[in-house]
């Protein structure tokens, strides 16, 4: 398991240290849904199942809303 820093802009933007293998595992532990959420690892777009490494910075951000037809 990786020791990472997690920032969740979906629930206040606080930063915390966590341990986990993938962003989906961190989200479950934090009890946040990933619907409409963009995931970033070290400021790069990431997937829910991406493998994490020690000292990664994981952020969960509201996905941009697009409007128009």
C-alpha positions in Angstrom: 0.0 0.0 0.0 1.2 3.5 -0.8 1.4 6.4 1.7 -0.2 9.4 -0.2 -1.5 12.8 0.5 -5.2 13.3 -0.5 -7.0 16.5 -1.2 -10.8 16.3 -1.7 -12.4 19.4 -3.1 -15.7 17.6 -3.0 -15.9 17.8 0.8 -14.2 21.0 1.8 -10.7 20.9 0.3 -8.9 19.6 3.3 -5.6 17.6 2.9 -4.9 14.4 4.8 -2.4 11.6 4.7 -3.8 8.2 3.8 -2.7 4.7 2.8 -4.2 2.9 -0.2 -3.5 1.2 -3.5 -5.9 3.0 -5.8 -8.0 6.2 -5.8 -11.2 4.2 -5.6 -10.0 2.7 -2.3 -9.3 6.1 -0.9 -12.7 7.4 -2.0 -14.5 4.5 -0.4 -12.6 5.1 2.9 -13.5 8.8 2.7 -17.2 7.9 1.9 -17.3 10.0 -1.2 -18.9 9.1 -4.5 -16.9 9.4 -7.7 -19.9 10.3 -9.9 -19.1 13.7 -11.5 -15.7 13.7 -9.9 -12.3 14.1 -11.7 -9.3 12.3 -10.2 -5.8 13.6 -10.4 -2.5 12.1 -9.3 0.4 14.5 -9.1 -1.6 17.0 -11.0 -2.2 14.6 -13.9 -5.6 13.1 -14.8 -6.0 9.6 -13.4 -8.4 6.7 -13.3 -10.2 5.2 -10.3 -8.0 2.0 -10.6 -4.6 3.7 -11.2 -1.9 2.2 -9.0 -0.6 4.7 -6.4 3.0 5.0 -5.1 4.5 6.5 -2.0 4.3 10.3 -1.8 1.8 10.6 -4.6 -0.7 13.5 -4.2 -4.2 12.5 -5.1 -7.0 15.0 -5.6 -10.7 14.6 -6.1 -12.3 17.5 -7.9 -15.8 18.3 -9.2 -15.8 17.5 -12.9 -16.4 20.5 -15.1 -20.0 20.9 -16.2 -20.6 21.4 -19.9 -23.7 23.0 -21.2 -25.2 23.5 -24.6 -26.4 21.2 -27.4 
